[in-house]
Amino acid sequence: MSDSCFAQVLSELIDLTDIERGALEKLEERQRHVRRGAVLQRENEACSELFILRKGLMMSYVLLADGSRQILRFLFPGDMLGISSAIYREAPETLAALSDCVVSPFDRTALSEMMVAHPRLAAMILVHSQIERVALTDRLAALGRTSAKARVAALLLELRNRLRTTDKSIENVFALGLTQEEIGDATGLTAVHVNRMLRQLEDDGMIAREGGRVTLVDERVLARTANYVNRYDGLSLNWLPKPN
């Protein structure tokens, strides 16, 4: 198995060659530990590095004019972090650790060299970014058009599905790893409202909670309640260039 977490994620979508895996491993040669609560990249500050998240859970967020925080994405092992920063002089979002994390930093030159040498990997970075963009669009639509219960239900399904990408032992039980405030900042709800929605999902027999872990008791009904679409399904990748 490749030592590259990013390769592990991409190999769920395509069959990588040994040469491609080796190229991705080079991006993850260096490792940096990030403590829970620490900021890896701050919004509006100069940025020169990108990262692969190897271990832990992180988030990206922006601060609004009134001082409130809007969480844009939760980030999981195998995710490429700060890719949008590659095209700006200043970071458009803050990256912060929600648990003790390990990241692999690399600079823009390393990314450019890999893209030139391996066009299919460059295309897969585009694919991965577009999957994230569509998932973020779903979240945006949900904030404006769905109920609070649906937003929380969708977030639970998204967390479980993303965690399964690198941990196949996860089925319907997973560690939540988020506070109710963090869930609220991602769904546009207060912590009190999040707590109420979680209890409603429990009362309706869709989930169970114990010791910081969530069980998806009735996943089919939960997905219907959430209007949830798994954006890692239904991909069409037959247009990808051939590997070198």
C-alpha positions in Angstrom: 0.0 0.0 0.0 1.2 3.5 -0.8 2.5 5.7 2.1 0.6 8.6 0.5 -2.7 9.5 2.1 -3.7 11.5 -1.0 -3.0 8.4 -3.2 -5.2 6.4 -0.9 -8.1 8.8 -1.5 -7.5 9.0 -5.3 -7.2 5.2 -5.6 -10.9 5.0 -4.5 -11.7 6.8 -7.8 -9.1 5.4 -10.3 -6.4 2.8 -10.4 -3.1 4.6 -9.8 0.1 3.3 -11.3 3.2 2.7 -9.1 4.9 5.8 -10.7 1.9 8.0 -9.9 1.9 6.7 -6.3 5.6 7.5 -6.0 5.0 11.0 -7.3 2.3 11.6 -4.7 4.5 10.1 -1.9 7.1 12.8 -2.7 4.5 15.5 -1.8 4.2 13.8 1.7 7.9 13.3 2.5 7.9 16.0 5.2 5.6 15.9 8.1 4.5 18.5 10.6 2.4 18.0 13.8 -0.4 20.5 14.5 -2.0 20.6 17.9 -5.7 20.7 18.4 -7.0 24.3 18.1 -3.9 25.5 16.3 -4.2 27.6 13.1 -2.2 26.2 10.1 -3.1 29.0 7.7 -4.8 32.2 8.5 -7.3 34.1 6.3 -5.8 37.2 4.5 -2.2 36.3 5.5 0.6 35.5 2.9 0.7 31.8 2.0 3.3 29.8 0.2 2.7 26.2 1.2 0.0 23.6 0.5 -0.6 20.6 2.6 -1.8 17.0 2.6 -3.7 16.1 5.8 -2.3 12.7 7.0 -3.9 12.4 10.4 -6.7 14.1 12.3 -9.6 16.4 11.5 -9.4 20.0 10.4 -11.7 22.7 9.2 -11.6 25.7 6.9 -13.6 28.8 7.8 -14.0 32.5 7.3 -14.8 35.2 9.8 -17.8 37.4 8.9 -18.1 41.2 9.5 -20.0 40.7 12.8 -17.2 38.4 14.1 -19.1 35.2 13.7 -17.5 32.2 12.1 -18.7 30.3 9.0 -17.2 26.8 8.7 -16.9 26.0 5.0 -15.5 22.5 5.0 -14.4 19.8 7.4 -11.1 18.3 6.2 -10.1 14.6 6.5 -7.0 12.5 6.1 -6.0 12.4 2.4 -7.4 15.9 1.7 -5.2 18.5 -0.1 -5.4 21.6 2.0 -4.9 25.2 0.8 -5.2 24.4 -2.9 -7.1 27.7 -3.4 -4.2 29.5 -1.8 -2.0 28.4 -4.8 -3.7 31.1 -6.9 -3.8 34.0 -4.4 -1.1 36.0 -2.7 -3.1 35.9 0.5 -5.1 32.9 2.0 -8.8 33.1 1.3 -9.7 31.0 4.3 -8.4 29.9 7.7 -7.3 26.3 8.2 -7.4 25.1 11.9 -7.0 21.8 13.6 -10.1 20.2 15.3 -7.9 17.4 16.7 -4.2 16.7 17.0 -3.1 16.4 13.3 -0.2 15.6 11.1 0.2 17.4 7.8 2.7 17.2 5.0 3.7 20.6 3.7 4.9 21.2 0.1 5.4 24.3 -2.0 3.8 25.4 -5.3 6.9 24.5 -7.3 6.5 20.8 -6.2 2.9 20.9 -7.3 3.7 22.4 -10.6 6.5 19.9 -11.3 4.2 17.0 -10.5 1.4 18.4 -12.8 3.9 18.7 -15.7 5.3 15.2 -15.2 1.9 13.5 -14.5 -1.0 15.1 -16.4 -3.5 12.5 -15.1 -2.7 13.4 -11.5 -3.2 17.1 -12.4 -6.6 16.1 -13.8 -7.4 14.2 -10.6 -6.7 17.3 -8.5 -9.2 19.1 -10.6 -11.7 16.2 -10.1 -11.2 16.2 -6.4 -11.6 20.0 -6.2 -14.8 19.8 -8.2 -16.2 17.1 -5.9 -15.6 19.4 -3.0 -17.1 22.4 -4.9 -20.3 20.5 -5.6 -20.6 19.3 -2.0 -20.1 22.9 -0.9 -22.8 24.0 -3.3 -25.1 21.4 -1.7 -24.3 22.9 1.7 -25.1 26.4 0.4 -28.4 25.3 -1.1 -29.2 23.5 2.2 -28.5 26.7 4.3 -31.1 28.6 2.3 -33.7 26.0 1.4 -33.8 23.1 3.9 -34.8 22.6 7.5 -32.5 22.7 10.5 -33.1 18.9 10.9 -32.1 18.2 7.3 -28.9 20.3 7.6 -27.7 18.4 10.7 -28.7 15.0 9.2 -26.8 15.8 6.0 -23.7 16.8 8.0 -23.8 13.5 9.9 -24.0 11.5 6.7 -21.2 13.5 5.1 -18.9 13.0 8.1 -19.5 9.3 8.1 -18.9 8.9 4.4 -15.7 11.0 4.4 -14.3 9.1 7.4 -14.9 5.8 5.6 -12.6 7.0 2.7 -9.5 6.1 4.7 -11.0 3.8 7.4 -13.0 1.0 5.9 -13.8 -0.5 9.3 -16.4 2.3 9.8 -19.9 1.3 9.0 -22.8 2.9 10.8 -20.9 3.9 14.0 -18.4 6.7 14.1 -16.8 9.2 16.5 -18.5 12.6 15.9 -15.3 14.6 16.8 -17.2 17.9 16.7 -18.8 20.2 19.3 -22.3 21.4 18.8 -21.0 24.9 18.3 -18.8 23.6 15.4 -21.8 21.8 13.9 -23.7 25.0 14.2 -21.1 27.1 12.6 -21.2 24.7 9.6 -25.0 24.6 9.3 -25.9 28.2 10.2 -27.5 27.2 13.6 -26.9 28.0 17.2 -25.5 25.3 19.5 -28.8 25.1 21.3 -30.6 24.5 18.0 -28.1 21.8 17.0 -28.7 20.0 20.3 -32.5 20.2 19.7 -32.1 18.7 16.2 -29.8 15.9 17.3 -32.4 15.0 19.9 -35.2 15.0 17.3 -33.2 12.7 15.1 -32.8 10.4 18.1 -36.4 10.6 19.0 -37.4 9.8 15.4 -35.2 6.6 15.5 -32.7 7.8 12.9 -29.6 8.0 15.1 -28.3 7.1 18.5 -25.6 8.8 20.5 -23.4 7.5 23.3 -20.0 8.6 24.6 -19.3 10.9 21.7 -20.1 8.3 19.1 -23.0 8.4 16.6 -24.9 5.4 15.3 -26.9 5.7 12.1 -29.8 3.6 13.1 -32.0 4.1 10.0 -29.7 5.5 7.3 -32.3 5.3 4.5 -34.7 7.5 6.4 -31.9 9.8 7.5 -30.7 10.3 3.9 -34.3 11.0 2.8 -34.7 13.6 5.6 -31.4 15.2 4.7 -32.0 15.2 0.9 -28.5 13.9 0.9 -26.5 13.1 -2.2 -23.1 11.4 -1.9 -21.0 13.4 -4.4 -18.3 10.6 -4.5 -20.9 8.5 -6.4 -21.9 8.8 -10.0 -18.6 10.1 -11.3 -17.7 10.0 -15.0 -13.9 9.8 -15.4 -13.4 8.1 -18.8 -12.1 11.4 -20.2 -9.0 11.3 -18.0 -5.6 11.3 -19.9 -3.7 8.1 -19.9 -1.0 7.7 -17.2 2.6 8.2 -18.2 
